Amino acid sequence: MTIPYLIGALIILVSLFFNRNKKLSYFLVSIFLIMQWFFTVYEYNHKNVEEFGYFVPNAIGILLLITVSIISIPTFYHSFIYFTKHNDSDKSKGIYLSAMVLLISALSLAYLANHIAVTWVFVELTTFSASALIYHRRNIRALEGTWKYIFVCSISITFVFIGILFLSIAVQEVGNVNLAYTALLRKANELNPFWLRLAFIFIFTGYTAKLSLVPMFTAGIDAKDKAPSPVGALMSSVLLNVGFLGIFRFYEIISQTSLLYWANHIILIEAFSSIFIATVYMVKVKNIKRMFAYSSMEHMGIVMLGLMAGGVGYYAAILHLIFHSLVKPGLFFQVGQVYRIFGSKSIYDVGNYFKYNLTGSMVILLAFISSTALPPSGMFISEFLVFRSLFEAHYIVVLIFVLFFLTIIIWAFGKNMFKLLFSPPVNFNEENVEKIKPIESLSQFILFGLVIYLGINPPQQMIDLINEAVKNLPL
């Protein structure tokens, strides 16, 4: 099904690129979403069935595929709202929609790729498509964010390529030229530790650009700020997931070798550093979208700490990743409404949001609870399990510092969100305030409600998929 899906996505994105008719754009996007969900259901029902030797819909891939399929619906919906509020040319709209189709389809196939080089190819496609989306506004700031994103991601993907070359040397030494993940798992114990160390360092460092972790986090922060809000929603959720997946699948291989303890220390340093840097910037930043981007950086650090700690942390890491993927788009969809009212992303220029957008204000309150992992959000449960795994793995000092950092983040996040909701804006003219339709906030309520429901009453199918996703990791 992967090849028909890829062909169908290419036909639709080319049609969108050249199309100049609004109704036809709606139709083509609807067809793509139907195809996306048909593909998702098909892959779920054909779990672990190899396709063309390069794709296997395993548990982690299916979980992330379902997530991107859920997020893609409100993303296109808010994209069309975005078009109605900006005087974009038909050509710009066509480029935007075709790039978004390419991004979603590239992510979908990257999740299912069973070959490390095939994953690399589709991750590179996400860079090209995301760059086109970041540059949508065609202004100097968008250009700056685009070039920075391309530059850093090009370096990072080169690092991943170098890591693959080192890995191929290790593979050739054992007489196996297959770089499929399943084959690498079987041969993991026979691979030369020297080449594996080099491969892990380069691959891990390279994928931090997508995962928004130290050291390659800067490009993602700027890109989420400069891009339209619906694009920021994708970049802060499902695009982060592909970075996690690239690291996770190679971590599975490392976990079968004597290098596991060493690799865990590398992850610990990166994750802890990322949470620390996110804390520092969250205290200082006044740009709302950048604040949300640093919040994503913090959560990805927590995800990696769960993966490093092991035990229940494996389950918690993937659960937290999924919940974050549902929460963060709601924040970016809502900040689009904030910008339409105040014409600014600066916390200094906004306030009294309850007065101007009552429904959106309720979204902000729910978003604050969800994003800071307070009950009843499902992220409270996943974070608690991560902390438990750190405690059980005897990382007590790390746990204490992380809790301290998260307390500061909750304070900084809450201070800015309550400023937005209740403090009066400075020098704001109320005469031409746009009235936001309550229906535009429905998707955010659905996403936050889904996180609460899945945290309290997770379906057995999701539990089984997460447990199967981590079955190759040591207890």
Sine and cosine of phi, psi and omega as CSV:
sin_phi,cos_phi,sin_psi,cos_psi,sin_omega,cos_omega
0.00,0.00,-0.33,0.94,-0.06,-1.00
-0.91,0.42,-0.66,0.76,-0.01,-1.00
-0.93,0.37,-0.74,0.68,0.10,-1.00
-0.85,0.53,-0.61,0.79,0.04,-1.00
-0.90,0.44,-0.70,0.71,0.00,-1.00
-0.89,0.45,-0.69,0.73,0.01,-1.00
-0.90,0.44,-0.70,0.72,0.02,-1.00
-0.88,0.47,-0.67,0.74,0.02,-1.00
-0.89,0.45,-0.64,0.77,0.01,-1.00
-0.90,0.43,-0.66,0.75,0.02,-1.00
-0.90,0.45,-0.69,0.73,-0.03,-1.00
-0.92,0.38,-0.69,0.73,-0.04,-1.00
-0.93,0.37,-0.58,0.82,0.08,-1.00
-0.92,0.40,-0.66,0.75,0.03,-1.00
-0.89,0.46,-0.66,0.75,0.03,-1.00
-0.92,0.40,-0.59,0.80,-0.02,-1.00
-0.88,0.48,-0.65,0.76,-0.06,-1.00
-1.00,-0.09,-0.20,0.98,-0.06,-1.00
-0.96,0.28,0.61,-0.80,0.05,-1.00
-0.80,-0.60,0.20,0.98,-0.03,-1.00
-0.96,-0.27,0.81,-0.59,-0.09,-1.00
-0.89,0.45,-0.72,0.69,-0.02,-1.00
-0.90,0.43,-0.60,0.80,0.04,-1.00
-0.92,0.39,-0.56,0.83,0.06,-1.00
-0.88,0.47,-0.71,0.71,0.06,-1.00
-0.85,0.53,-0.70,0.72,-0.04,-1.00
-0.90,0.43,-0.74,0.68,-0.04,-1.00
-0.90,0.43,-0.65,0.76,0.04,-1.00
-0.90,0.43,-0.65,0.76,0.04,-1.00
-0.88,0.47,-0.68,0.73,0.04,-1.00
-0.88,0.48,-0.67,0.74,0.01,-1.00
-0.89,0.45,-0.68,0.73,0.00,-1.00
-0.91,0.42,-0.64,0.77,0.07,-1.00
-0.89,0.47,-0.71,0.71,0.03,-1.00
-0.89,0.46,-0.64,0.77,0.01,-1.00
-0.87,0.49,-0.70,0.72,-0.01,-1.00
-0.96,0.27,-0.58,0.81,0.09,-1.00
-0.89,0.47,-0.68,0.74,0.04,-1.00
-0.88,0.47,-0.67,0.74,-0.01,-1.00
-0.90,0.44,-0.73,0.68,0.01,-1.00
-0.90,0.44,-0.66,0.75,0.02,-1.00
-0.87,0.49,-0.73,0.68,-0.02,-1.00
-0.91,0.41,-0.59,0.81,0.06,-1.00
-0.88,0.47,-0.65,0.76,-0.01,-1.00
-0.98,0.19,-0.13,0.99,0.04,-1.00
-0.83,-0.56,0.69,0.73,-0.04,-1.00
-0.87,0.50,0.71,-0.71,0.06,-1.00
0.92,0.39,0.27,0.96,0.08,-1.00
-1.00,-0.08,0.88,-0.48,-0.07,-1.00
-0.94,0.35,0.66,-0.75,0.02,-1.00
-0.83,-0.56,0.87,-0.49,0.07,-1.00
0.86,0.52,0.31,0.95,0.06,-1.00
0.97,0.23,-0.13,0.99,-0.07,-1.00
-0.86,-0.51,-0.14,0.99,-0.03,-1.00
-0.76,-0.65,0.73,-0.68,0.08,-1.00
-0.66,-0.75,0.90,-0.43,0.03,-1.00
-0.97,0.24,0.98,0.18,0.03,-1.00
-0.99,0.13,-0.03,-1.00,-0.16,-0.99
-0.89,0.47,-0.76,0.65,-0.03,-1.00
-0.91,0.42,-0.62,0.79,0.03,-1.00
-0.90,0.43,-0.65,0.76,0.01,-1.00
-0.92,0.39,-0.66,0.75,0.03,-1.00
-0.85,0.53,-0.72,0.69,-0.03,-1.00
-0.96,0.29,-0.52,0.85,0.06,-1.00
-0.91,0.40,-0.68,0.74,0.06,-1.00
-0.88,0.48,-0.65,0.76,-0.01,-1.00
-0.88,0.47,-0.74,0.67,-0.02,-1.00
-0.92,0.39,-0.53,0.85,0.03,-1.00
-0.93,0.37,-0.60,0.80,0.06,-1.00
-0.91,0.41,-0.75,0.67,-0.09,-1.00
-0.93,0.36,-0.50,0.87,-0.08,-1.00
-0.90,0.45,-0.51,0.86,-0.04,-1.00
-0.91,0.41,-0.84,0.54,0.03,-1.00
-0.91,0.40,-0.42,0.91,0.01,-1.00
-0.90,0.43,-0.72,0.70,0.05,-1.00
-0.92,0.39,-0.62,0.79,0.02,-1.00
-0.87,0.50,-0.75,0.67,-0.01,-1.00
-0.96,0.29,-0.40,0.92,0.09,-1.00
-0.91,0.41,-0.67,0.75,0.02,-1.00
-0.93,0.37,-0.57,0.82,0.12,-0.99
-0.89,0.45,-0.67,0.74,0.02,-1.00
-0.85,0.53,-0.65,0.76,0.01,-1.00
-0.89,0.45,-0.61,0.79,-0.05,-1.00
-0.93,0.36,-0.34,0.94,-0.04,-1.00
-0.99,-0.16,-0.04,1.00,0.00,-1.00
-0.76,-0.65,0.55,-0.83,-0.01,-1.00
-1.00,0.03,0.88,0.47,0.02,-1.00
-0.99,0.15,0.57,-0.83,0.06,-1.00
-0.95,0.31,0.34,-0.94,0.04,-1.00
-0.87,0.48,-0.57,0.82,0.03,-1.00
-0.90,0.44,-0.70,0.72,0.02,-1.00
-0.89,0.46,-0.65,0.76,0.04,-1.00
-0.89,0.45,-0.66,0.75,0.01,-1.00
-0.89,0.45,-0.68,0.73,0.04,-1.00
-0.89,0.45,-0.69,0.72,-0.01,-1.00
-0.86,0.51,-0.79,0.61,-0.07,-1.00
-0.92,0.40,-0.64,0.77,0.02,-1.00
-0.92,0.39,-0.62,0.79,0.04,-1.00
-0.91,0.41,-0.60,0.80,0.02,-1.00
-0.93,0.36,-0.63,0.78,0.09,-1.00
-0.88,0.47,-0.68,0.74,0.03,-1.00
-0.89,0.45,-0.67,0.75,-0.01,-1.00
-0.89,0.45,-0.74,0.68,-0.04,-1.00
-0.92,0.40,-0.67,0.75,0.00,-1.00
-0.94,0.35,-0.61,0.79,0.05,-1.00
-0.90,0.43,-0.66,0.75,0.06,-1.00
-0.89,0.46,-0.69,0.72,-0.03,-1.00
-0.87,0.50,-0.69,0.72,-0.03,-1.00
-0.97,0.24,-0.51,0.86,0.08,-1.00
-0.90,0.43,-0.61,0.79,0.02,-1.00
-0.89,0.46,-0.54,0.84,-0.10,-0.99
-0.99,-0.11,-0.14,0.99,-0.06,-1.00
-0.89,0.46,0.71,-0.70,0.01,-1.00
-0.96,-0.27,0.14,0.99,-0.04,-1.00
-0.80,-0.61,0.74,-0.67,-0.11,-0.99
-0.89,0.45,-0.55,0.84,0.03,-1.00
-0.96,0.28,-0.56,0.83,0.04,-1.00
-0.92,0.38,-0.65,0.76,0.10,-1.00
-0.84,0.54,-0.70,0.71,0.00,-1.00
-0.86,0.52,-0.67,0.74,-0.03,-1.00
-0.89,0.45,-0.73,0.68,-0.05,-1.00
-0.95,0.30,-0.51,0.86,0.10,-0.99
-0.90,0.43,-0.63,0.78,0.07,-1.00
-0.89,0.45,-0.60,0.80,0.05,-1.00
-0.90,0.44,-0.56,0.83,0.04,-1.00
-0.91,0.42,-0.53,0.85,0.04,-1.00
-0.91,0.42,-0.73,0.69,0.00,-1.00
-0.89,0.46,-0.74,0.67,-0.05,-1.00
-0.93,0.37,-0.65,0.76,0.02,-1.00
-0.91,0.42,-0.59,0.81,0.01,-1.00
-0.89,0.46,-0.67,0.74,0.04,-1.00
-0.89,0.46,-0.59,0.81,0.01,-1.00
-0.96,0.29,-0.63,0.77,0.02,-1.00
-0.88,0.47,-0.60,0.80,-0.07,-1.00
-1.00,0.08,0.20,0.98,-0.11,-0.99
-0.83,0.56,-0.63,0.78,-0.06,-1.00
-0.96,0.29,-0.28,0.96,0.09,-1.00
0.86,0.52,0.58,0.81,0.07,-1.00
-0.90,-0.43,0.02,-1.00,-0.12,-0.99
-0.91,0.41,-0.59,0.81,0.01,-1.00
-0.94,0.34,-0.64,0.76,0.05,-1.00
-0.90,0.44,-0.63,0.78,0.03,-1.00
-0.89,0.46,-0.67,0.74,0.02,-1.00
-0.88,0.47,-0.72,0.69,0.01,-1.00
-0.90,0.43,-0.60,0.80,-0.01,-1.00
-0.91,0.40,-0.75,0.66,-0.03,-1.00
-0.91,0.41,-0.62,0.79,0.04,-1.00
-0.90,0.44,-0.66,0.75,0.01,-1.00
-0.90,0.43,-0.71,0.70,0.02,-1.00
-0.88,0.47,-0.70,0.72,-0.06,-1.00
-0.89,0.46,-0.78,0.63,-0.05,-1.00
-0.93,0.37,-0.67,0.74,-0.01,-1.00
-0.93,0.37,-0.54,0.84,0.05,-1.00
-0.91,0.41,-0.66,0.75,0.07,-1.00
-0.90,0.44,-0.70,0.71,-0.05,-1.00
-0.90,0.43,-0.66,0.75,-0.02,-1.00
-0.94,0.33,-0.45,0.89,0.12,-0.99
-0.92,0.39,-0.64,0.77,0.08,-1.00
-0.86,0.51,-0.70,0.71,0.02,-1.00
-0.88,0.48,-0.66,0.75,0.01,-1.00
-0.88,0.47,-0.68,0.74,0.04,-1.00
-0.89,0.46,-0.65,0.76,0.05,-1.00
-0.88,0.48,-0.63,0.78,0.04,-1.00
-0.90,0.43,-0.61,0.79,0.04,-1.00
-0.89,0.46,-0.70,0.72,0.06,-1.00
-0.88,0.47,-0.65,0.76,0.02,-1.00
-0.90,0.44,-0.63,0.78,0.00,-1.00
-0.91,0.42,-0.54,0.84,0.08,-1.00
-0.90,0.44,-0.71,0.71,0.02,-1.00
-0.89,0.46,-0.62,0.78,-0.01,-1.00
-0.93,0.37,-0.67,0.74,0.00,-1.00
-0.90,0.44,-0.51,0.86,0.00,-1.00
-0.91,0.41,-0.42,0.91,0.02,-1.00
-0.98,-0.19,0.13,0.99,0.09,-1.00
0.98,0.21,0.42,0.91,0.01,-1.00
-0.78,-0.63,0.89,-0.46,-0.07,-1.00
-0.99,-0.14,0.11,0.99,-0.04,-1.00
-1.00,0.05,0.84,-0.55,0.00,-1.00
-0.98,-0.20,0.37,0.93,0.09,-1.00
-0.94,0.34,0.58,-0.81,-0.03,-1.00
-0.87,0.50,-0.65,0.76,-0.01,-1.00
-0.90,0.44,-0.63,0.77,0.03,-1.00
-0.94,0.35,-0.64,0.77,0.01,-1.00
-0.91,0.42,-0.58,0.81,0.04,-1.00
-0.89,0.45,-0.65,0.76,0.00,-1.00
-0.93,0.37,-0.53,0.85,-0.07,-1.00
-0.99,-0.16,0.09,1.00,-0.16,-0.99
-0.82,0.57,-0.70,0.71,-0.06,-1.00
-0.92,0.40,-0.35,0.94,-0.05,-1.00
-1.00,-0.04,-0.17,0.99,-0.08,-1.00
-0.97,0.24,0.59,-0.81,-0.02,-1.00
-0.91,0.42,0.85,-0.53,-0.03,-1.00
-0.86,0.50,-0.51,0.86,-0.02,-1.00
-0.89,0.45,-0.75,0.66,0.00,-1.00
-0.94,0.34,-0.54,0.84,0.03,-1.00
-0.91,0.41,-0.64,0.77,0.04,-1.00
-0.86,0.50,-0.75,0.66,0.00,-1.00
-0.88,0.48,-0.69,0.72,-0.01,-1.00
-0.88,0.47,-0.69,0.73,-0.03,-1.00
-0.91,0.42,-0.69,0.72,-0.02,-1.00
-0.86,0.51,-0.72,0.69,-0.05,-1.00
-0.95,0.30,-0.68,0.73,-0.02,-1.00
-0.93,0.38,-0.69,0.73,0.01,-1.00
-0.89,0.46,-0.74,0.67,0.00,-1.00
-0.88,0.47,-0.65,0.76,-0.01,-1.00
-0.89,0.46,-0.68,0.73,-0.05,-1.00
-0.97,0.22,-0.17,0.99,0.06,-1.00
-0.91,0.41,-0.36,0.93,0.06,-1.00
-0.91,0.42,-0.65,0.76,0.04,-1.00
-0.97,0.23,-0.54,0.84,-0.06,-1.00
-1.00,0.06,-0.09,1.00,-0.01,-1.00
0.86,0.52,0.73,0.68,0.08,-1.00
-0.90,-0.44,0.30,-0.95,0.14,-0.99
-0.86,0.51,0.69,-0.73,0.15,0.99
-0.98,-0.19,-0.05,1.00,-0.17,-0.99
-0.98,-0.20,0.45,0.89,-0.15,-0.99
-0.98,0.20,-0.35,0.94,-0.20,-0.98
-0.88,0.47,-0.65,0.76,-0.06,-1.00
-0.89,0.46,-0.66,0.75,-0.02,-1.00
-0.91,0.41,-0.59,0.81,0.01,-1.00
-0.90,0.44,-0.76,0.65,0.00,-1.00
-0.90,0.43,-0.63,0.77,-0.05,-1.00
-0.90,0.44,-0.68,0.73,0.00,-1.00
-0.90,0.43,-0.52,0.86,0.03,-1.00
-0.95,0.30,-0.71,0.70,-0.12,-0.99
-0.99,0.16,-0.44,0.90,-0.07,-1.00
-0.97,0.26,0.40,-0.92,0.15,-0.99
-0.83,0.55,0.48,-0.88,-0.10,-1.00
-0.83,0.56,-0.67,0.74,0.05,-1.00
-0.89,0.46,-0.53,0.85,0.06,-1.00
-0.94,0.34,-0.67,0.74,0.07,-1.00
-0.85,0.53,-0.56,0.83,0.04,-1.00
-0.88,0.48,-0.67,0.74,0.05,-1.00
-0.94,0.35,-0.68,0.73,-0.09,-1.00
-0.93,0.36,-0.45,0.89,-0.02,-1.00
-1.00,-0.03,0.07,1.00,-0.04,-1.00
-0.73,-0.69,-1.00,0.08,-0.14,-0.99
-0.95,0.33,-0.43,0.90,0.06,-1.00
-0.96,0.28,-0.55,0.84,0.12,-0.99
-0.89,0.46,-0.59,0.81,-0.05,-1.00
-0.88,0.47,-0.57,0.82,-0.01,-1.00
-0.94,0.35,-0.52,0.86,0.10,-0.99
-0.92,0.39,-0.68,0.73,0.06,-1.00
-0.87,0.49,-0.69,0.72,-0.05,-1.00
-0.89,0.46,-0.65,0.76,0.02,-1.00
-0.86,0.50,-0.64,0.77,0.03,-1.00
-0.96,0.27,-0.69,0.72,-0.08,-1.00
-0.87,0.50,-0.69,0.72,-0.06,-1.00
-0.94,0.35,-0.54,0.84,0.08,-1.00
-0.98,0.21,-0.51,0.86,0.07,-1.00
-0.89,0.45,-0.59,0.80,0.08,-1.00
-0.83,0.56,-0.65,0.76,0.00,-1.00
-0.93,0.36,-0.72,0.69,0.01,-1.00
-0.87,0.49,-0.58,0.82,-0.05,-1.00
-0.91,0.41,-0.27,0.96,0.03,-1.00
-1.00,0.01,0.05,1.00,-0.08,-1.00
-0.86,-0.51,0.02,-1.00,0.03,-1.00
-0.97,0.25,-0.06,1.00,-0.04,-1.00
-1.00,0.04,0.04,1.00,-0.08,-1.00
-0.86,0.52,-0.73,0.68,-0.03,-1.00
-0.88,0.48,-0.67,0.74,0.03,-1.00
-0.90,0.44,-0.71,0.70,-0.01,-1.00
-0.90,0.44,-0.60,0.80,0.02,-1.00
-0.89,0.45,-0.58,0.81,0.04,-1.00
-0.93,0.36,-0.59,0.81,0.09,-1.00
-0.88,0.47,-0.72,0.69,0.00,-1.00
-0.90,0.44,-0.66,0.75,0.00,-1.00
-0.86,0.50,-0.72,0.69,0.00,-1.00
-0.88,0.48,-0.72,0.69,-0.03,-1.00
-0.91,0.41,-0.70,0.71,-0.05,-1.00
-0.92,0.39,-0.71,0.70,-0.01,-1.00
-0.90,0.44,-0.67,0.75,0.02,-1.00
-0.89,0.45,-0.63,0.78,-0.01,-1.00
-0.91,0.41,-0.68,0.73,0.03,-1.00
-0.90,0.44,-0.65,0.76,0.01,-1.00
-0.89,0.46,-0.74,0.67,-0.02,-1.00
-0.91,0.42,-0.65,0.76,0.04,-1.00
-0.87,0.49,-0.62,0.78,0.02,-1.00
-0.89,0.45,-0.72,0.69,-0.01,-1.00
-0.86,0.50,-0.73,0.68,-0.04,-1.00
-0.95,0.30,-0.56,0.83,0.02,-1.00
-0.88,0.47,-0.55,0.84,0.02,-1.00
-0.94,0.35,-0.59,0.81,-0.13,-0.99
-1.00,-0.08,-0.52,0.85,-0.17,-0.98
-0.93,0.36,0.63,-0.77,0.03,-1.00
-0.87,-0.48,-0.07,1.00,0.08,-1.00
-1.00,0.07,0.87,-0.50,-0.13,-0.99
-0.87,0.49,-0.70,0.71,-0.03,-1.00
-0.92,0.40,-0.62,0.79,0.06,-1.00
-0.92,0.40,-0.57,0.82,0.06,-1.00
-0.88,0.47,-0.68,0.73,0.05,-1.00
-0.90,0.44,-0.61,0.79,0.01,-1.00
-0.91,0.42,-0.67,0.74,0.04,-1.00
-0.93,0.37,-0.50,0.87,0.10,-0.99
-0.89,0.46,-0.65,0.76,0.06,-1.00
-0.89,0.46,-0.64,0.77,0.03,-1.00
-0.87,0.50,-0.68,0.73,0.04,-1.00
-0.88,0.48,-0.72,0.70,-0.04,-1.00
-0.92,0.39,-0.58,0.81,0.06,-1.00
-0.92,0.39,-0.54,0.84,0.11,-0.99
-0.89,0.46,-0.65,0.76,0.03,-1.00
-0.91,0.42,-0.67,0.74,0.05,-1.00
-0.84,0.54,-0.71,0.70,-0.04,-1.00
-0.94,0.33,-0.51,0.86,0.09,-1.00
-0.90,0.43,-0.65,0.76,0.06,-1.00
-0.89,0.46,-0.67,0.74,0.03,-1.00
-0.89,0.45,-0.66,0.76,-0.02,-1.00
-0.93,0.37,-0.63,0.78,-0.08,-1.00
-0.94,0.35,-0.51,0.86,0.03,-1.00
0.98,0.19,-0.15,-0.99,-0.03,-1.00
0.89,0.46,-0.76,-0.65,0.03,-1.00
-0.92,0.39,-0.26,0.96,0.03,-1.00
-0.89,0.46,-0.51,0.86,0.05,-1.00
-0.87,0.49,-0.77,0.64,0.00,-1.00
-0.89,0.46,-0.71,0.71,-0.05,-1.00
-0.89,0.45,-0.60,0.80,-0.03,-1.00
-0.88,0.48,-0.74,0.68,-0.02,-1.00
-0.94,0.33,-0.62,0.79,0.04,-1.00
-0.89,0.47,-0.69,0.73,0.01,-1.00
-0.91,0.42,-0.62,0.79,0.03,-1.00
-0.87,0.48,-0.69,0.72,-0.02,-1.00
-0.92,0.39,-0.72,0.69,-0.01,-1.00
-0.89,0.46,-0.66,0.75,0.03,-1.00
-0.88,0.47,-0.60,0.80,0.00,-1.00
-0.91,0.41,-0.40,0.91,0.03,-1.00
-1.00,-0.01,-0.51,0.86,-0.06,-1.00
-0.98,0.20,-0.75,0.66,-0.18,-0.98
-0.91,0.42,-0.58,0.81,0.08,-1.00
-0.86,0.52,-0.59,0.81,0.03,-1.00
-0.86,0.51,-0.61,0.80,0.05,-1.00
-0.90,0.43,-0.70,0.71,-0.03,-1.00
-0.95,0.32,-0.57,0.82,0.08,-1.00
-0.89,0.46,-0.64,0.77,-0.04,-1.00
-0.95,0.31,-0.59,0.81,-0.01,-1.00
-0.91,0.41,-0.39,0.92,0.12,-0.99
-0.90,0.44,-0.61,0.79,0.05,-1.00
-0.94,0.34,-0.62,0.78,0.05,-1.00
-0.86,0.51,-0.68,0.73,-0.02,-1.00
-0.92,0.40,-0.59,0.81,0.01,-1.00
-0.92,0.40,-0.50,0.87,-0.01,-1.00
-0.99,0.13,-0.73,0.69,-0.13,-0.99
-0.98,-0.19,-0.28,0.96,-0.03,-1.00
0.92,0.39,0.41,0.91,-0.05,-1.00
-0.42,-0.91,0.46,-0.89,0.10,-0.99
-0.97,-0.25,-0.01,1.00,-0.04,-1.00
-0.99,0.13,0.70,-0.72,0.00,-1.00
-0.91,0.42,-0.34,0.94,0.02,-1.00
-0.95,0.32,-0.40,0.92,-0.13,-0.99
-0.98,-0.19,0.04,1.00,-0.09,-1.00
-0.87,-0.50,0.23,-0.97,0.03,-1.00
0.34,-0.94,0.22,-0.98,0.00,-1.00
0.79,0.61,0.63,0.78,-0.07,-1.00
-0.89,0.45,-0.50,0.87,0.04,-1.00
-0.86,0.52,-0.55,0.83,-0.03,-1.00
-0.95,0.30,-0.60,0.80,-0.13,-0.99
-1.00,-0.09,-0.41,0.91,-0.04,-1.00
-0.44,-0.90,1.00,0.09,-0.09,-1.00
-0.88,0.47,-0.73,0.69,-0.01,-1.00
-0.89,0.45,-0.70,0.72,0.03,-1.00
-0.90,0.45,-0.53,0.85,0.03,-1.00
-0.92,0.40,-0.62,0.78,0.07,-1.00
-0.90,0.44,-0.59,0.81,0.08,-1.00
-0.88,0.47,-0.69,0.72,0.00,-1.00
-0.88,0.48,-0.66,0.75,0.03,-1.00
-0.89,0.46,-0.72,0.69,0.05,-1.00
-0.89,0.45,-0.63,0.78,0.00,-1.00
-0.90,0.43,-0.65,0.76,0.04,-1.00
-0.88,0.48,-0.72,0.70,0.02,-1.00
-0.89,0.46,-0.69,0.72,-0.06,-1.00
-0.95,0.32,-0.72,0.69,-0.11,-0.99
-0.95,0.32,-0.44,0.90,0.04,-1.00
-1.00,-0.07,0.13,0.99,0.10,-1.00
0.87,0.49,0.69,0.73,0.09,-1.00
-1.00,-0.09,0.48,-0.88,0.04,-1.00
-0.90,0.44,0.55,-0.83,0.15,0.99
-1.00,-0.08,0.31,0.95,-0.03,-1.00
-0.86,0.52,0.60,-0.80,0.07,-1.00
-0.89,0.45,-0.41,0.91,0.02,-1.00
-0.92,0.39,-0.40,0.92,0.11,-0.99
-0.88,0.47,-0.67,0.74,-0.02,-1.00
-0.93,0.38,-0.72,0.69,-0.03,-1.00
-0.92,0.40,-0.64,0.77,0.06,-1.00
-0.91,0.42,-0.65,0.76,0.03,-1.00
-0.87,0.50,-0.65,0.76,0.02,-1.00
-0.92,0.38,-0.57,0.82,0.09,-1.00
-0.89,0.45,-0.72,0.70,0.01,-1.00
-0.89,0.46,-0.63,0.78,0.05,-1.00
-0.89,0.46,-0.66,0.75,0.01,-1.00
-0.91,0.42,-0.62,0.79,0.06,-1.00
-0.90,0.44,-0.65,0.76,0.02,-1.00
-0.90,0.43,-0.71,0.70,-0.03,-1.00
-0.93,0.37,-0.45,0.89,0.04,-1.00
-1.00,0.03,0.09,1.00,0.08,-1.00
0.93,0.37,0.49,0.87,0.13,-0.99
-1.00,-0.08,0.86,0.51,-0.13,-0.99
-0.92,0.39,-0.70,0.71,-0.02,-1.00
-0.89,0.45,-0.69,0.73,0.04,-1.00
-0.86,0.51,-0.70,0.71,-0.02,-1.00
-0.88,0.48,-0.67,0.74,0.00,-1.00
-0.88,0.47,-0.73,0.69,-0.01,-1.00
-0.92,0.40,-0.64,0.77,0.01,-1.00
-0.89,0.45,-0.69,0.73,0.04,-1.00
-0.88,0.47,-0.61,0.79,0.05,-1.00
-0.90,0.44,-0.72,0.70,0.02,-1.00
-0.89,0.46,-0.67,0.74,-0.03,-1.00
-0.92,0.39,-0.54,0.84,0.07,-1.00
-0.89,0.46,-0.68,0.74,0.04,-1.00
-0.90,0.43,-0.66,0.75,0.00,-1.00
-0.89,0.45,-0.68,0.73,0.03,-1.00
-0.87,0.49,-0.67,0.74,0.03,-1.00
-0.89,0.46,-0.73,0.68,-0.04,-1.00
-0.91,0.41,-0.69,0.73,0.01,-1.00
-0.89,0.45,-0.73,0.68,-0.03,-1.00
-0.90,0.43,-0.64,0.77,0.00,-1.00
-0.85,0.53,-0.71,0.70,-0.02,-1.00
-0.96,0.30,-0.63,0.77,-0.01,-1.00
-0.92,0.39,-0.64,0.76,0.02,-1.00
-0.96,0.28,-0.45,0.89,0.16,-0.99
-0.89,0.45,-0.70,0.72,0.04,-1.00
-0.88,0.48,-0.64,0.77,-0.11,-0.99
-0.98,0.18,-0.62,0.78,-0.24,-0.97
-0.86,-0.51,-0.51,0.86,-0.06,-1.00
-0.97,0.24,0.64,-0.77,0.00,-1.00
-0.94,0.35,0.68,-0.73,0.03,-1.00
-0.95,0.32,0.46,-0.89,-0.03,-1.00
-1.00,-0.04,0.76,-0.65,0.08,-1.00
0.80,0.60,0.72,0.69,-0.02,-1.00
-0.96,-0.29,0.79,-0.62,0.01,-1.00
-1.00,0.01,0.90,-0.43,-0.08,-1.00
-1.00,0.10,-0.10,1.00,-0.15,-0.99
-0.91,0.42,-0.59,0.80,-0.09,-1.00
-0.92,-0.39,0.56,0.83,0.00,-1.00
-0.94,0.35,0.78,-0.62,0.01,-1.00
-0.96,0.28,0.70,-0.71,0.08,-1.00
-1.00,0.07,0.90,-0.44,-0.01,-1.00
-1.00,0.07,0.77,-0.64,0.02,-1.00
-0.94,0.34,0.73,-0.68,0.01,-1.00
-0.84,0.55,-0.51,0.86,-0.02,-1.00
-0.87,0.49,-0.42,0.91,-0.02,-1.00
-0.93,0.36,-0.30,0.95,0.01,-1.00
-0.99,-0.11,-0.03,1.00,-0.06,-1.00
-0.86,0.50,-0.68,0.73,-0.04,-1.00
-0.88,0.47,-0.59,0.81,0.02,-1.00
-0.91,0.40,-0.67,0.74,0.04,-1.00
-0.88,0.47,-0.64,0.77,0.00,-1.00
-0.90,0.44,-0.70,0.71,-0.02,-1.00
-0.90,0.43,-0.72,0.70,0.01,-1.00
-0.92,0.39,-0.63,0.77,0.05,-1.00
-0.89,0.45,-0.60,0.80,0.03,-1.00
-0.90,0.43,-0.64,0.77,0.03,-1.00
-0.91,0.42,-0.66,0.75,0.04,-1.00
-0.90,0.44,-0.72,0.69,-0.03,-1.00
-0.90,0.44,-0.72,0.69,-0.03,-1.00
-0.92,0.40,-0.47,0.88,0.05,-1.00
-0.96,0.29,-0.64,0.77,-0.04,-1.00
-0.99,0.14,-0.65,0.76,-0.09,-1.00
-0.71,-0.71,0.93,0.36,-0.03,-1.00
-0.92,0.39,0.73,-0.68,0.03,-1.00
-0.91,0.41,0.52,-0.85,-0.03,-1.00
-0.87,0.49,-0.54,0.84,0.01,-1.00
-0.88,0.47,-0.64,0.77,0.02,-1.00
-0.93,0.37,-0.68,0.73,0.03,-1.00
-0.86,0.51,-0.71,0.71,-0.01,-1.00
-0.90,0.45,-0.65,0.76,0.00,-1.00
-0.91,0.42,-0.67,0.74,0.01,-1.00
-0.91,0.41,-0.70,0.72,0.02,-1.00
-0.89,0.46,-0.62,0.79,0.04,-1.00
-0.93,0.36,-0.56,0.83,-0.01,-1.00
-0.90,0.44,-0.50,0.87,-0.08,-1.00
-0.96,-0.27,0.19,0.98,-0.09,-1.00
-0.92,0.40,-0.40,0.92,-0.01,-1.00
-1.00,0.09,-0.09,1.00,0.00,-1.00
-1.00,0.03,0.56,-0.83,-0.04,-1.00
-0.93,0.36,0.53,-0.85,0.02,-1.00
-0.95,0.32,0.00,0.00,0.00,0.00
